[in-house]
Amino acid sequence: MFNRRHVTSALAGIALAATAGSAFAEAPTKIRFTLDWKYQAMHSWYYLAIDKGYFAAEKLDVTVDQGEGSAATINRIMSGAYDAGFGDMNAIIQNASTKPADAPVMVYMIYNQPPFGIVFKANSPIKTPKDLEGKKLGGPAGSATTRLFPVFAKVNGVDTGKIEILNMAPNLQEQMLVQDQVQGSLIFTATSYMNFVGMKLDPDKDFRWMTFGDYGVDVYSNGVMVSQKLLKEKPEAVRGLVKAVNRALMDAVANPDAAIDALMKREPLLNRDVEKRRMIFAFKELMLTKEAAEIGFGDVKDDRMTRAISMVGEAYGLTALPAASAVFNRSFLPPKAERAVKVFTN
């Protein structure tokens, strides 16, 4: 017998199931994202992407956590604790050499120029790499700058046997240089630059900088990396992640204050002026370079990457070198027109 009540109930059940299925299908993909360090200006665009809804627009639910160093970023992702992060390409190369099945893959390059360098007092007699011979330098034993220094020396014809390297804690590098306990310090430029500012010194007038990228060690550095699991299982999530980060970064370049606002919401105790100055320094020295203007932000040059892999292999004594395609995947990048930048000239 025809029963209108049963038909109505069945139709309602079908509609409810369809709605639930649609909601389930559209549920955002959760991505656990780790930074390389504590809150800093160069993390602001990730929070800007959250605040502007760029991740949400790509159906992503991204959680951004502070980090404990670029090497820790890779370890966190390889352990499965995080799906993606902001960290150092050179650490990827090391792990891709020894654990190729587990190493993360970079999908968006941010530090087109490496932050590795040597800083001296402005009145130092050191003018060229060769002048380093006979001098005492300081640097943390495990830092990327210290590890890459022999490569820098080899490229520039410097005899490392004539140089004394004093091992020191990272937080003492600038102090020991100012106190003349060393004649040069092996540093990360963006960090030391702002440390000098914090010491009420002028990093542009009181010091001189010899950056590795300007002297033949043209390795790449930090960018957005993802786990191989995320890459293989959810490629559209990776594409959305890169698109959202790119949009936020382009916004930050156009309006640094908006990006700093997003950062200050997370950590109001930061010095706003210091962080904005740090961001401008990163734009000028690490990010908005001639190469980035040529090929579009986020990309790399394969021949340069291959050379960089060889340099990192030499610095860390790697016996097997990964191919450039194994450590950087450009297939998720937005069109070049959406990544267009100009060389920073301010």
Secondary structure per residue as TSV (DSSP state, phi and psi in degrees):
chain	resnum	aa	ss	phi	psi
A	1	M	-	360.0	138.4
A	2	F	-	-66.1	130.0
A	3	N	-	-128.4	105.1
A	4	R	H	-60.5	-36.1
A	5	R	H	-63.7	-41.3
A	6	H	H	-65.6	-40.2
A	7	V	H	-64.5	-44.4
A	8	T	H	-61.6	-42.2
A	9	S	H	-64.3	-41.1
A	10	A	H	-64.3	-43.8
A	11	L	H	-63.3	-40.0
A	12	A	H	-63.3	-39.9
A	13	G	H	-64.2	-40.2
A	14	I	H	-64.5	-44.0
A	15	A	H	-62.6	-41.9
A	16	L	H	-63.6	-42.0
A	17	A	H	-64.8	-40.3
A	18	A	H	-64.8	-41.6
A	19	T	H	-63.4	-43.8
A	20	A	H	-63.7	-41.1
A	21	G	H	-64.5	-39.8
A	22	S	H	-65.1	-42.2
A	23	A	H	-64.1	-40.0
A	24	F	H	-65.1	-41.3
A	25	A	H	-65.2	-30.3
A	26	E	T	-96.8	4.9
A	27	A	-	-59.2	133.4
A	28	P	-	-65.2	148.0
A	29	T	E	-78.8	126.5
A	30	K	E	-82.1	130.1
A	31	I	E	-127.5	122.8
A	32	R	E	-92.4	117.4
A	33	F	E	-117.8	127.5
A	34	T	E	-110.2	136.3
A	35	L	-	-81.5	176.4
A	36	D	S	-91.6	-16.7
A	37	W	S	-160.6	-173.1
A	38	K	S	-67.3	169.2
A	39	Y	S	-48.5	124.8
A	40	Q	-	-146.2	168.7
A	41	A	G	-55.7	-37.0
A	42	M	G	-74.9	5.2
A	43	H	G	-106.6	-5.9
A	44	S	H	-62.8	-33.9
A	45	W	H	-69.8	-23.4
A	46	Y	H	-67.8	-40.1
A	47	Y	H	-73.4	-32.1
A	48	L	H	-64.0	-38.0
A	49	A	H	-63.9	-34.9
A	50	I	H	-68.4	-50.2
A	51	D	H	-64.7	-33.5
A	52	K	T	-88.3	-1.6
A	53	G	T	77.5	18.5
A	54	Y	H	-69.4	-39.1
A	55	F	H	-66.9	-44.1
A	56	A	H	-60.5	-36.9
A	57	A	H	-63.5	-24.3
A	58	E	T	-96.7	13.9
A	59	K	T	60.0	43.9
A	60	L	E	-121.5	142.5
A	61	D	E	-115.1	95.4
A	62	V	E	-101.8	125.4
A	63	T	E	-105.3	123.8
A	64	V	E	-108.6	121.3
A	65	D	E	-114.6	150.4
A	66	Q	-	-66.1	158.8
A	67	G	-	-114.4	-176.7
A	68	E	S	-132.2	27.3
A	69	G	-	121.2	153.5
A	70	S	H	-62.2	-36.6
A	71	A	H	-65.2	-37.0
A	72	A	H	-65.7	-31.0
A	73	T	H	-58.0	-48.4
A	74	I	H	-62.6	-44.6
A	75	N	H	-63.0	-40.2
A	76	R	H	-62.8	-40.5
A	77	I	H	-72.3	-42.2
A	78	M	H	-65.7	-28.8
A	79	S	T	-76.7	-14.7
A	80	G	T	91.7	-2.4
A	81	A	S	-69.6	-28.2
A	82	Y	-	-132.7	154.0
A	83	D	S	-95.6	-26.2
A	84	A	E	-157.9	170.2
A	85	G	E	-177.3	177.8
A	86	F	E	-111.3	114.1
A	87	G	E	-159.8	-171.4
A	88	D	E	-92.4	129.4
A	89	M	H	-58.5	-36.5
A	90	N	H	-66.8	-30.4
A	91	A	H	-71.7	-33.9
A	92	I	H	-61.9	-45.5
A	93	I	H	-58.3	-44.6
A	94	Q	H	-59.3	-46.1
A	95	N	H	-74.6	-31.8
A	96	A	H	-66.6	-24.6
A	97	S	H	-74.2	-39.7
A	98	T	H	-100.6	-28.6
A	99	K	-	-136.1	66.2
A	100	P	T	-60.2	-26.1
A	101	A	T	-79.7	-15.4
A	102	D	T	-114.0	-19.8
A	103	A	-	-64.5	139.9
A	104	P	-	-64.7	167.5
A	105	V	E	-123.5	131.7
A	106	M	E	-80.3	137.3
A	107	V	E	-122.3	-4.1
A	108	Y	E	-159.1	108.5
A	109	M	E	-81.0	133.7
A	110	I	-	-113.9	-50.2
A	111	Y	-	-86.7	88.3
A	112	N	S	-64.1	-32.8
A	113	Q	S	-109.2	140.0
A	114	P	-	-74.9	150.1
A	115	P	-	-87.6	17.6
A	116	F	E	-87.8	135.5
A	117	G	E	-172.1	-176.5
A	118	I	E	-126.1	134.9
A	119	V	E	-116.8	141.5
A	120	F	E	-131.0	162.2
A	121	K	E	-66.4	152.6
A	122	A	T	-60.0	-31.2
A	123	N	T	-91.6	11.1
A	124	S	-	-65.4	144.6
A	125	P	S	-75.6	-6.9
A	126	I	-	-76.9	111.3
A	127	K	-	-114.4	-28.9
A	128	T	S	-131.3	164.5
A	129	P	G	-56.0	-38.1
A	130	K	G	-61.2	-28.0
A	131	D	G	-68.7	-9.9
A	132	L	G	-70.7	-23.3
A	133	E	T	-61.7	133.6
A	134	G	T	86.4	3.2
A	135	K	-	-109.5	165.5
A	136	K	E	-108.0	124.6
A	137	L	E	-114.6	156.1
A	138	G	E	-123.3	149.3
A	139	G	E	-177.7	149.8
A	140	P	-	-64.1	135.3
A	141	A	T	-58.5	-37.6
A	142	G	T	-95.4	2.2
A	143	S	S	-71.6	153.6
A	144	A	H	-62.4	-35.8
A	145	T	H	-63.5	-46.1
A	146	T	H	-64.6	-40.7
A	147	R	H	-67.9	-33.5
A	148	L	H	-85.6	-9.3
A	149	F	H	-58.1	-42.0
A	150	P	H	-59.1	-33.5
A	151	V	H	-67.8	-45.1
A	152	F	H	-55.8	-45.6
A	153	A	H	-63.4	-43.8
A	154	K	H	-63.3	-45.1
A	155	V	H	-61.1	-32.0
A	156	N	T	-105.7	13.8
A	157	G	T	66.8	35.4
A	158	V	-	-102.0	134.1
A	159	D	-	-86.6	105.4
A	160	T	G	-67.5	-19.3
A	161	G	G	-66.6	-15.8
A	162	K	G	-100.9	11.2
A	163	I	-	-122.2	133.0
A	164	E	E	-95.1	128.4
A	165	I	E	-109.4	117.9
A	166	L	E	-96.2	121.5
A	167	N	E	-74.1	131.4
A	168	M	-	-145.9	158.0
A	169	A	-	-69.2	145.3
A	170	P	G	-55.0	-36.5
A	171	N	G	-76.1	-3.3
A	172	L	G	-106.4	-3.5
A	173	Q	H	-60.2	-49.9
A	174	E	H	-69.3	-39.5
A	175	Q	H	-61.9	-44.2
A	176	M	H	-69.5	-29.6
A	177	L	H	-69.8	-45.3
A	178	V	H	-62.0	-35.4
A	179	Q	T	-85.2	5.8
A	180	D	T	64.6	24.1
A	181	Q	S	-77.3	-20.7
A	182	V	S	-136.6	160.8
A	183	Q	S	-100.6	-6.2
A	184	G	E	-163.7	153.3
A	185	S	E	-128.0	134.2
A	186	L	E	-85.5	109.4
A	187	I	E	-132.9	173.3
A	188	F	E	-97.7	120.2
A	189	T	H	-57.0	-48.9
A	190	A	H	-63.4	-34.1
A	191	T	H	-71.9	-50.9
A	192	S	H	-65.5	-37.5
A	193	Y	H	-54.8	-48.9
A	194	M	H	-76.8	-25.1
A	195	N	H	-64.8	-38.4
A	196	F	H	-65.3	-39.5
A	197	V	H	-59.7	-42.5
A	198	G	H	-65.1	-23.9
A	199	M	T	-88.9	9.3
A	200	K	T	64.8	30.8
A	201	L	-	-111.4	159.3
A	202	D	-	-98.7	108.5
A	203	P	T	-67.3	-17.8
A	204	D	T	-88.1	-34.6
A	205	K	T	-98.4	-34.4
A	206	D	S	-87.4	-11.4
A	207	F	E	-139.8	159.6
A	208	R	E	-122.3	150.5
A	209	W	E	-124.6	134.6
A	210	M	E	-119.5	97.4
A	211	T	E	-88.8	139.6
A	212	F	G	-59.1	-38.1
A	213	G	G	-63.0	-27.4
A	214	D	G	-83.0	-8.0
A	215	Y	G	-126.2	40.5
A	216	G	T	91.2	-9.7
A	217	V	-	-99.6	73.9
A	218	D	-	-90.7	57.0
A	219	V	-	-78.6	161.6
A	220	Y	-	-90.3	176.5
A	221	S	-	-139.6	-123.2
A	222	N	E	-77.5	147.2
A	223	G	E	-165.5	-172.6
A	224	V	E	-87.5	126.2
A	225	M	E	-124.6	155.7
A	226	V	E	-133.3	159.6
A	227	S	-	-72.6	154.7
A	228	Q	H	-64.9	-30.1
A	229	K	H	-62.9	-48.6
A	230	L	H	-64.0	-39.8
A	231	L	H	-59.9	-43.3
A	232	K	H	-81.4	-39.4
A	233	E	H	-88.6	-30.3
A	234	K	-	-136.8	63.7
A	235	P	H	-60.4	-32.5
A	236	E	H	-68.7	-30.2
A	237	A	H	-67.6	-39.5
A	238	V	H	-62.8	-44.3
A	239	R	H	-60.7	-43.4
A	240	G	H	-65.8	-39.6
A	241	L	H	-60.0	-47.6
A	242	V	H	-65.1	-41.8
A	243	K	H	-61.7	-44.4
A	244	A	H	-66.4	-43.7
A	245	V	H	-62.8	-42.4
A	246	N	H	-61.1	-44.0
A	247	R	H	-60.5	-45.2
A	248	A	H	-66.9	-38.4
A	249	L	H	-67.6	-40.2
A	250	M	H	-62.5	-36.7
A	251	D	H	-63.9	-40.9
A	252	A	H	-64.9	-38.8
A	253	V	H	-63.9	-41.5
A	254	A	H	-74.2	-31.2
A	255	N	-	-145.1	80.7
A	256	P	H	-56.5	-33.6
A	257	D	H	-63.3	-37.2
A	258	A	H	-64.7	-38.5
A	259	A	H	-66.9	-42.0
A	260	I	H	-64.9	-34.5
A	261	D	H	-57.4	-45.0
A	262	A	H	-62.6	-38.2
A	263	L	H	-68.1	-45.0
A	264	M	H	-64.6	-26.4
A	265	K	H	-63.0	-32.2
A	266	R	H	-84.3	-32.6
A	267	E	-	-142.3	84.8
A	268	P	T	-63.5	-16.9
A	269	L	T	-81.0	-7.5
A	270	L	S	-65.6	153.4
A	271	N	-	-84.3	110.0
A	272	R	H	-58.3	-45.3
A	273	D	H	-64.6	-39.1
A	274	V	H	-64.4	-44.3
A	275	E	H	-67.9	-36.8
A	276	K	H	-65.3	-40.4
A	277	R	H	-65.5	-36.9
A	278	R	H	-62.5	-41.4
A	279	M	H	-64.0	-45.0
A	280	I	H	-62.2	-38.6
A	281	F	H	-61.9	-44.5
A	282	A	H	-64.0	-41.8
A	283	F	I	-56.5	-47.5
A	284	K	I	-71.9	-44.4
A	285	E	I	-96.7	-26.1
A	286	L	I	-118.2	-26.1
A	287	M	I	-117.2	-56.8
A	288	L	S	-89.5	73.8
A	289	T	-	-100.8	174.4
A	290	K	H	-61.5	-40.4
A	291	E	H	-65.5	-42.8
A	292	A	H	-62.4	-38.3
A	293	A	H	-67.1	-30.2
A	294	E	H	-77.8	-47.1
A	295	I	H	-105.2	-4.2
A	296	G	-	93.5	143.0
A	297	F	T	-63.7	145.1
A	298	G	B	95.2	-17.4
A	299	D	-	-98.1	173.0
A	300	V	-	-135.6	166.6
A	301	K	-	-97.5	127.8
A	302	D	H	-63.1	-38.6
A	303	D	H	-67.0	-39.2
A	304	R	H	-66.5	-40.3
A	305	M	H	-62.6	-40.2
A	306	T	H	-62.6	-42.9
A	307	R	H	-63.3	-41.2
A	308	A	H	-62.3	-40.5
A	309	I	H	-61.1	-41.0
A	310	S	H	-64.0	-40.9
A	311	M	H	-65.6	-43.7
A	312	V	H	-65.4	-39.5
A	313	G	H	-59.5	-40.7
A	314	E	H	-68.3	-42.2
A	315	A	H	-64.8	-35.8
A	316	Y	H	-107.1	6.6
A	317	G	T	63.7	40.3
A	318	L	-	-77.9	135.3
A	319	T	S	-90.1	-23.3
A	320	A	S	-127.6	127.7
A	321	L	-	-104.0	129.3
A	322	P	-	-73.5	155.9
A	323	A	-	-75.0	156.2
A	324	A	H	-56.8	-37.6
A	325	S	H	-68.6	-17.2
A	326	A	H	-82.3	-20.0
A	327	V	H	-112.3	-17.1
A	328	F	B	-136.8	128.6
A	329	N	-	-122.5	109.5
A	330	R	G	-89.3	-0.5
A	331	S	G	-68.1	-12.3
A	332	F	G	-99.7	0.7
A	333	L	-	-69.5	142.1
A	334	P	-	-65.0	166.4
A	335	P	-	-54.0	149.9
A	336	K	G	-56.3	-35.2
A	337	A	G	-60.0	-28.9
A	338	E	G	-84.2	-6.5
A	339	R	G	-118.4	14.9
A	340	A	-	-73.3	129.5
A	341	V	-	-136.2	162.5
A	342	K	-	-109.8	156.4
A	343	V	-	-61.1	134.6
A	344	F	-	-72.3	124.4
A	345	T	-	-124.2	0.4
A	346	N	-	-65.7	360.0
